[in-house]
């Protein structure tokens, strides 16, 4: 095996790992009064805070390092727009995360009815 091939294989492996880590999640609940939202993950739900980028909307599908964090970089799967988020936690139940969103989120009560 030549030196060129020897260096090329680890580079390909590292690129594959980066692609394998990109997760997808759909926004299920968003409260514009506090910038917090809940996304449906592969195994349960996650609570996030929107920091920058376009305002997320229910139904948006985001992809990126969704399960990492707290700081998270993601993009809208359809439009490609970039988001900066904070990942606050995960749960198997959506209502648990909405209930644990900050008290100043005025949309919490309506979402939990």
Secondary structure as the mmCIF struct_conf table of DSSP 4:
data_model
#
loop_
_struct_conf.conf_type_id
_struct_conf.id
_struct_conf.beg_label_comp_id
_struct_conf.beg_label_asym_id
_struct_conf.beg_label_seq_id
_struct_conf.end_label_comp_id
_struct_conf.end_label_asym_id
_struct_conf.end_label_seq_id
HELX_RH_AL_P HELX_RH_AL_P1 UNK A 3 UNK A 21
STRN STRN1 UNK A 23 UNK A 31
TURN_TY1_P TURN_TY1_P1 UNK A 32 UNK A 35
STRN STRN2 UNK A 36 UNK A 41
TURN_TY1_P TURN_TY1_P2 UNK A 42 UNK A 43
STRN STRN3 UNK A 44 UNK A 52
BEND BEND1 UNK A 53 UNK A 54
HELX_LH_PP_P HELX_LH_PP_P1 UNK A 55 UNK A 56
TURN_TY1_P TURN_TY1_P3 UNK A 58 UNK A 59
STRN STRN4 UNK A 61 UNK A 64
BEND BEND2 UNK A 65 UNK A 65
TURN_TY1_P TURN_TY1_P4 UNK A 66 UNK A 67
BEND BEND3 UNK A 68 UNK A 68
BEND BEND4 UNK A 70 UNK A 70
STRN STRN5 UNK A 71 UNK A 76
TURN_TY1_P TURN_TY1_P5 UNK A 77 UNK A 79
STRN STRN6 UNK A 82 UNK A 91
BEND BEND5 UNK A 92 UNK A 92
HELX_RH_AL_P HELX_RH_AL_P2 UNK A 94 UNK A 99
TURN_TY1_P TURN_TY1_P6 UNK A 100 UNK A 100
BEND BEND6 UNK A 101 UNK A 101
TURN_TY1_P TURN_TY1_P7 UNK A 103 UNK A 104
TURN_TY1_P TURN_TY1_P8 UNK A 106 UNK A 107
HELX_RH_AL_P HELX_RH_AL_P3 UNK A 108 UNK A 112
#
